[in-house]
Amino acid sequence: MRKKRRHPARHSRSAALALSFVTTSGLAYTFASTDNGASATIAAPAGIVTATTDAPTTAPTDSATAPTTAAESTQTPADPATTVAPTTVAPATPTVVNGASFRNRYGDVQVQATFAADGTLTNVDVLQVPFRDGKSVSINNYAVPRLNSEALTAQSANVDTVSGATYTSIGYEQSLQSAIDAARANGITTIS
């Protein structure tokens, strides 16, 4: 009886199939363990970033009251009727508030709002927008400045959706509204 001869290409096909499986599995693991390129930064925590006042400074309210030195402090105290208690003077500084991060099908959107001492919205910075491909970058480079301008003009999160950037516009509006809500809850603004 004659032995059947094996076909040489049979082993090549099996090896190619095994190599293809290993390569595909490795790529699948790599893509699954990344954020699909939607966002390279970790979302900043929502809430107040800087307070409306720095550390309070103490200033005397009466110009006749002079600061005491160590030598003077051992002397008898001044008459309580003429002693004036110091008051705190807090310089007004802008308050920065992070909005919450909102995920859409293209990536995360998060903004940071700056409020003036009088509670007006003075600036909106985008912390995260989708950028997984060139088209997303192009869309957001077009949409974000328009959304920022409109939010500052309207003094609210009620902005029109930018055509072609619907998901970014919706996420922007939600994140800005959460920043405004946090600022209003802390007495920083009256914007609703």
Sequence and secondary structure as in RCSB ss.txt:
>XXXX:A:sequence
MRKKRRHPARHSRSAALALSFVTTSGLAYTFASTDNGASATIAAPAGIVTATTDAPTTAPTDSATAPTTAAESTQ
TPADPATTVAPTTVAPATPTVVNGASFRNRYGDVQVQATFAADGTLTNVDVLQVPFRDGKSVSINNYAVPRLNSE
ALTAQSANVDTVSGATYTSIGYEQSLQSAIDAARANGITTIS
>XXXX:A:secstr
       HHHHHHHHHHHHHHHHHHHHHHHHHHS TTS SS    SEEEE SB S EEE S TT     HHHHTS
    TTT    EEE  B  EEEE   EEETTEEEEEEEEE TTS EEEEEEEE   SSHHHHHHHHHHHHHHHHH
HHHHTSS     TT HHHHHHHHHHHHHHHHHHHHTTS    
